[in-house]
Amino acid sequence: MKTAKMSGRGFIQAAIRGCARWAGIPVDAGDGFAYNADNPLRPDRPCVSAGSVLQLSAAWACVSLLSDTISTLPIGFYERTKDGRRPAENHPLFYALRRQPNRDMTSTQFIGATVASLLLWGNSYSEKLYLGQTLVGLRPLVPARTTKKRKQTGAWEYQYRDRDGKVRTLPASRVMHIPAFSIDGECGLSPIQHGAGVFSAAQAAQDAANATFSNGLQPTVAFKFPQVMRQDQRDDAREAIKKLSGAINAGNPVILEAGTEAMEIGINPQDAQLLESRAFSTEEVCSWFRVQPFMIGRASKGQTNWGTGIEQQMIGFVTFTLGPWLRRIEQAIAKDCLTPEEQGRYYAEFAIEGLLRGDSAARQAFYASALQNGWMSRNDVRRLENLPPIEGGDIYTVQSALVPLDQLGLADSAEARAAAALRDWLRFDESDQRNS
């Protein structure tokens, strides 16, 4: 009988999974992170996987916040021109990025899935869809079912397991790969794998809180009987105690008979500082995703280091959290979806100004500054607001200020001088007619 060869690490992983199943610990084989990579000989710790991490309210809030925010930002696909740029509406990627990258998804859904993959697995993979030799769309691949390896020729190839279990091999030319934070620049590091200790501690705190609240915020209680009991008496006593335990029975009177005494064992919730532990776990989870706790509705007693105003905090969020993710996606589109000839001509770019749509006052101030300083026209502003252009709206204007006192009232522009000359001519013509 032949035995399949297995590496030392593979043998340890298989043994850990077997022990975990024997002990009743859930094992998630979907994403490969069901064990603690730093201490794999601790199968008693909770299973850490993408699914289990998303069960933490703080992790769900952070991932959904970043995914939804980035996916709803307007993304443009432009062509460089001598005068600046213009929308590359004739390029196939223009429609794919802005509207529908594949048959089943909108652009918002595709970008959201891409960001979620980066946050949970550290890598995002998308299969490039072709019509003949023309790239016309993108379809996201689940990182848990994607394997990247280098062939003997030095080229990369990808193996993807579909939902039906069939494995497909994709060359590097058919895949857009976006790595997150990386050491070697080839594969991103998974936050779940490297933060297994933090996430497992948060899961343990959540499980302890659930058990404590389901028990009516009461610690474990031991009942002391004056004599040795038979097995049937022990069973009857346990059943009677169960009927009086739990949050649903909190406040009901308890009758202790025949010299029975009750005593607390373990640590009560106050000594364990249950609420403080959960708050600390929330801050730890937020730090892994670079999200301030106040952005997911968790107010903290300490002051933020980003400034005192919401505006300063939003600037920090856009600069230090959103900015790196946006740049990674933009550069990956240029690297993997454009030919070397096209890379100097076309590019994709997210419009950060889309974040101002929720603040009418900030949006108004932004547009006013652009119009008064002459780097946007009124039609440029109207296009951003999805309004039709107006006649004469393509003229760039600036606000005149700090005029010398001896120049007050004098015309500064050619149009004003022409209008003044016309008025002078009309006045001269009227006086000439009266004299005649």
C-alpha positions in Angstrom: 0.0 0.0 0.0 1.5 3.3 -1.1 1.4 6.3 1.2 1.2 9.8 -0.2 4.2 12.0 0.6 3.5 15.0 2.8 5.8 17.8 3.9 6.6 18.4 7.6 4.4 21.4 7.8 1.6 19.7 5.9 1.7 16.8 8.3 1.5 19.2 11.3 -1.4 21.1 9.7 -3.3 17.8 9.1 -2.6 16.6 12.6 -3.8 20.0 14.0 -7.0 19.8 12.0 -7.6 16.2 13.1 -7.2 17.2 16.8 -9.4 20.2 16.3 -12.2 18.1 14.8 -11.8 15.5 17.6 -12.1 18.3 20.2 -15.2 19.8 18.5 -13.4 23.0 17.3 -14.7 24.3 14.0 -12.1 24.0 11.2 -12.5 26.2 8.1 -10.7 24.7 5.1 -11.9 27.3 2.7 -9.3 30.0 3.1 -6.4 28.0 4.6 -6.2 30.1 7.8 -8.0 27.8 10.2 -4.9 27.6 12.5 -2.7 30.1 14.2 0.4 30.5 12.0 2.5 31.9 14.9 1.6 29.1 17.3 0.2 26.1 15.3 0.3 23.8 18.4 -2.6 25.6 20.0 -5.7 23.9 18.5 -7.6 25.1 21.6 -7.8 28.6 20.2 -10.9 29.7 18.2 -10.8 29.0 14.5 -9.6 32.2 12.7 -10.8 32.5 9.1 -12.4 35.1 6.8 -15.8 33.9 7.8 -15.2 33.9 11.5 -13.4 37.3 11.5 -16.4 38.9 9.8 -18.6 37.7 12.7 -16.8 40.3 14.8 -18.9 43.5 14.6 -15.8 45.7 14.5 -14.2 43.7 11.6 -17.5 43.6 9.7 -17.9 47.4 10.1 -14.3 48.1 9.1 -14.4 45.9 6.0 -17.8 47.2 4.9 -16.8 50.8 5.5 -13.7 50.6 3.3 -15.3 48.5 0.6 -18.5 50.6 0.4 -16.6 53.9 0.5 -14.1 53.0 -2.3 -16.6 51.2 -4.5 -18.9 54.2 -4.5 -16.2 56.7 -5.5 -16.5 57.7 -9.2 -13.7 56.0 -11.2 -12.8 57.5 -14.5 -10.8 56.1 -17.5 -9.0 58.9 -19.3 -6.9 59.5 -22.4 -3.9 61.9 -22.2 -4.1 64.8 -24.6 -1.9 67.8 -25.4 -4.3 70.0 -23.5 -4.7 67.7 -20.5 -7.0 64.7 -20.7 -10.4 63.6 -21.8 -12.7 60.6 -21.1 -11.6 57.6 -23.2 -15.2 56.7 -24.1 -14.0 54.6 -27.1 -11.9 52.3 -25.1 -13.5 49.0 -24.0 -12.3 49.4 -20.4 -14.2 52.7 -20.1 -17.6 50.9 -19.9 -16.2 48.0 -17.9 -14.8 50.1 -15.1 -17.6 52.7 -14.9 -20.6 50.5 -15.5 -20.5 46.8 -15.8 -17.2 44.7 -15.7 -19.0 41.4 -16.4 -22.4 40.0 -17.0 -23.3 39.5 -13.3 -21.9 42.6 -11.6 -22.0 46.3 -11.6 -18.8 48.4 -11.2 -19.7 49.1 -7.6 -20.0 45.4 -6.8 -16.8 44.6 -8.5 -14.7 47.3 -6.8 -16.3 46.3 -3.4 -15.3 42.7 -3.9 -11.8 43.7 -4.9 -11.3 45.8 -1.8 -12.8 43.1 0.5 -10.4 40.5 -0.9 -7.5 42.8 -0.2 -8.6 43.5 3.4 -9.3 39.9 4.3 -6.8 37.8 2.3 -4.2 40.5 1.3 -4.6 39.7 -2.4 -7.2 40.4 -5.1 -7.4 38.3 -8.3 -9.6 39.1 -11.3 -9.9 37.1 -14.5 -9.7 39.2 -17.6 -12.5 38.6 -20.1 -11.7 38.8 -23.8 -13.7 39.2 -27.0 -11.2 37.9 -29.5 -8.1 39.8 -28.7 -9.8 42.7 -27.0 -10.1 43.0 -23.2 -13.8 43.7 -22.5 -14.3 42.9 -18.8 -13.1 41.6 -15.5 -14.5 38.9 -13.1 -13.3 38.6 -9.5 -11.8 35.4 -8.3 -12.1 34.2 -4.6 -8.6 34.4 -3.1 -9.4 31.3 -1.0 -9.7 29.2 -4.1 -6.8 30.8 -6.0 -3.2 29.5 -6.0 -0.3 31.5 -7.5 2.9 29.7 -8.4 5.9 30.2 -10.6 6.6 27.8 -13.4 10.1 26.5 -14.4 10.2 29.1 -17.1 9.9 31.8 -14.6 6.4 32.9 -15.6 3.5 33.0 -13.1 0.4 30.9 -13.5 -2.8 30.7 -11.4 -4.9 27.7 -10.5 -8.5 28.5 -9.6 -11.1 26.1 -8.2 -14.6 26.9 -9.4 -17.7 26.4 -7.3 -18.3 22.9 -8.8 -14.8 21.8 -7.7 -13.2 21.9 -11.2 -9.7 23.4 -11.2 -8.7 25.7 -14.1 -5.2 26.9 -14.9 -4.9 30.5 -16.0 -1.8 32.2 -17.4 -0.6 35.4 -15.8 -1.8 37.3 -19.0 -5.4 36.4 -18.1 -5.3 37.5 -14.4 -5.1 41.0 -12.8 -3.4 40.6 -9.4 -3.4 43.3 -6.8 -1.2 42.5 -3.7 -1.8 44.4 -0.5 1.1 45.1 2.0 3.9 42.9 0.8 7.5 42.1 1.7 8.6 40.5 -1.6 6.4 42.6 -3.8 4.8 39.5 -5.4 2.2 38.3 -2.9 0.4 40.3 -0.3 0.4 39.4 3.4 -2.9 38.3 4.9 -4.2 40.4 7.8 -6.1 37.3 9.1 -3.1 35.1 9.1 -0.7 37.5 10.7 -3.3 38.9 13.1 -4.6 35.5 14.2 -3.8 36.3 17.8 -5.7 39.6 17.8 -8.7 38.2 16.1 -8.9 35.0 18.1 -8.6 37.1 21.3 -11.5 39.3 20.1 -13.5 36.2 19.3 -12.8 34.8 22.8 -13.9 38.0 24.4 -17.1 38.0 22.3 -17.8 34.3 23.2 -17.2 35.1 26.9 -19.5 38.1 26.7 -22.2 36.1 25.0 -21.9 33.3 27.7 -22.0 35.9 30.5 -25.1 37.7 29.2 -26.9 34.5 28.5 -26.2 33.5 32.1 -27.8 36.7 33.4 -24.5 38.4 34.2 -23.9 35.9 36.9 -20.6 34.0 37.5 -20.4 30.2 37.9 -22.2 29.0 41.1 -21.4 25.8 42.9 -23.9 24.1 45.2 -22.6 22.3 48.3 -24.7 19.5 49.7 -24.1 18.1 53.3 -23.9 14.4 52.2 -22.8 12.3 49.3 -25.5 12.0 46.7 -26.5 9.1 44.4 -26.2 9.5 40.7 -29.9 9.9 40.2 -30.0 12.6 42.9 -27.2 14.5 41.1 -29.0 14.4 37.8 -32.2 15.6 39.5 -30.3 18.5 41.1 -28.7 19.5 37.9 -32.0 19.6 36.1 -33.5 21.7 38.9 -30.6 24.1 38.8 -30.8 24.5 35.0 -34.5 25.6 35.3 -33.4 28.4 37.6 -30.3 29.5 35.6 -29.9 31.8 32.6 -30.9 35.4 31.8 -34.6 34.4 31.3 -34.9 33.3 34.9 -32.9 36.2 36.4 -34.7 37.5 39.5 -36.6 34.3 40.3 -36.3 33.2 43.9 -34.1 30.1 44.6 -35.0 27.6 47.4 -32.1 25.8 49.0 -33.1 22.7 51.1 -31.5 20.2 53.5 -28.4 22.4 54.3 -27.5 23.2 50.7 -25.1 26.1 50.3 -24.3 28.1 47.2 -20.9 29.7 46.5 -19.3 31.6 43.6 -16.4 30.2 41.6 -14.5 31.8 38.9 -14.2 35.6 38.2 -17.2 37.8 38.1 -17.8 40.2 35.1 -16.7 43.3 37.0 -13.4 41.7 38.1 -12.8 40.5 34.6 -13.5 44.0 33.2 -15.7 42.5 30.5 -16.7 45.8 28.8 -13.2 47.2 28.9 -11.8 44.1 27.3 -14.3 44.2 24.5 -13.6 47.9 23.9 -9.9 47.2 23.8 -10.5 44.3 21.3 -12.5 46.7 19.1 -9.6 49.2 19.0 -7.2 46.4 18.2 -9.3 45.2 15.3 -9.7 48.8 14.0 -5.9 49.3 14.1 -5.4 46.3 11.7 -7.6 48.0 9.1 -6.4 51.6 9.8 -9.8 52.8 10.7 -10.6 55.1 13.6 -13.1 53.6 16.0 -15.4 56.6 15.8 -16.0 55.9 12.0 -17.7 52.6 12.9 -19.7 54.1 15.7 -17.4 53.2 18.6 -16.7 56.4 20.6 -13.5 56.2 22.7 -12.6 58.2 25.8 -9.2 59.3 24.4 -8.7 62.1 21.9 -7.7 61.3 18.3 -4.2 62.3 17.1 -5.6 63.6 13.8 -6.9 66.9 15.0 -10.0 68.1 16.8 -12.4 68.6 13.9 -14.2 66.1 11.7 -12.7 67.7 8.6 -9.1 67.0 9.8 -10.1 63.4 10.7 -11.6 62.9 7.2 -8.4 64.3 5.6 -6.4 61.8 7.6 -8.8 59.0 6.6 -8.5 59.8 2.9 -4.7 60.3 3.0 -3.6 57.4 5.2 -6.3 54.8 4.7 -8.1 55.3 1.4 -5.1 56.7 -0.6 -2.9 53.6 -0.6 -5.8 51.3 -1.6 -6.9 53.6 -4.4 -3.3 53.9 -5.8 -2.9 50.1 -5.7 -6.0 49.6 -7.8 -5.2 52.3 -10.3 -1.7 51.0 -10.9 -2.8 47.4 -11.2 -5.3 48.4 -13.9 -2.5 50.1 -15.8 -0.1 47.3 -15.3 -2.3 44.3 -16.1 -5.1 45.6 -18.3 -3.2 47.9 -20.6 -0.5 47.1 -23.2 2.8 48.9 -22.9 1.8 51.2 -25.7 -1.5 52.0 -24.0 0.0 52.7 -20.6 1.5 56.0 -21.8 -1.9 57.0 -23.3 -4.6 55.8 -21.0 -5.0 55.6 -17.2 -7.7 55.0 -14.6 -8.3 57.4 -11.6 -10.7 57.6 -8.7 -12.3 60.9 -8.0 -11.8 61.7 -4.3 -14.2 64.6 -4.8 -17.0 62.1 -4.6 -16.6 62.0 -0.8 -17.8 65.6 -0.8 -21.3 64.6 -2.0 -22.4 64.0 1.6 -21.4 67.5 2.7 -23.2 70.2 0.7 -21.3 73.0 2.5 -17.9 71.5 1.8 -18.9 70.8 -1.8 -20.1 74.4 -2.2 -16.8 75.8 -0.8 -14.8 73.5 -3.1 -16.6 74.6 -6.2 -16.5 78.3 -5.2 -12.7 78.1 -4.8 -12.3 76.4 -8.1 -14.4 79.0 -10.0 -12.9 82.0 -8.3 -9.3 80.8 -8.9 -10.0 79.9 -12.6 -9.0 76.2 -12.6 -12.5 75.0 -13.2 -15.3 76.5 -15.4 -19.0 76.5 -14.6 -19.6 73.7 -17.1 -16.9 71.7 -15.3 -18.8 72.1 -12.1 -22.1 71.3 -13.7 -20.7 68.1 -15.2 -19.6 66.9 -11.7 -23.2 67.6 -10.5 -24.7 65.7 -13.5 -26.2 68.9 -14.9 -26.3 69.9 -18.6 -23.8 72.6 -19.8 -24.9 76.1 -20.3 -24.0 78.7 -22.9 -20.9 80.5 -22.0 -20.1 78.1 -19.2 -16.7 77.1 -20.6 -15.1 80.5 -19.8 -12.7 80.4 -17.0 -13.0 83.4 -14.6 -11.0 84.7 -11.6 -12.1 87.0 -8.8 -10.4 90.3 -8.7 -9.3 91.6 -5.3 -6.8 94.0 -3.6 -7.3 96.7 -6.3 -5.2 99.9 -5.6 -7.2 102.9 -4.4 -6.4 105.0 -7.5 -7.7 102.2 -9.7 -11.1 101.8 -8.1 -13.9 102.1 -10.6 -11.6 101.7 -13.6 -12.1 98.9 -16.1 -9.6 96.2 -16.0 -10.7 93.9 -18.8 -11.0 94.3 -22.6 -14.8 93.6 -22.4 -15.2 96.3 -19.8 -13.2 98.8 -21.8 -15.3 97.9 -24.9 -18.5 98.4 -22.9 -17.3 101.8 -21.6 -16.4 102.9 -25.1 -19.8 101.9 -26.4 -21.5 103.9 -23.6 -19.3 106.9 -24.4 -20.2 106.6 -28.1 -23.9 106.4 -27.3 -23.7 109.5 -25.0 -21.8 111.4 -27.7 -24.4 110.4 -30.3 -27.3 111.6 -28.0 -25.6 115.0 -27.4 -24.9 115.4 -31.1 -28.6 114.9 -31.9 -29.7 117.4 -29.3 -27.3 120.0 -30.6 -28.5 119.5 -34.2 
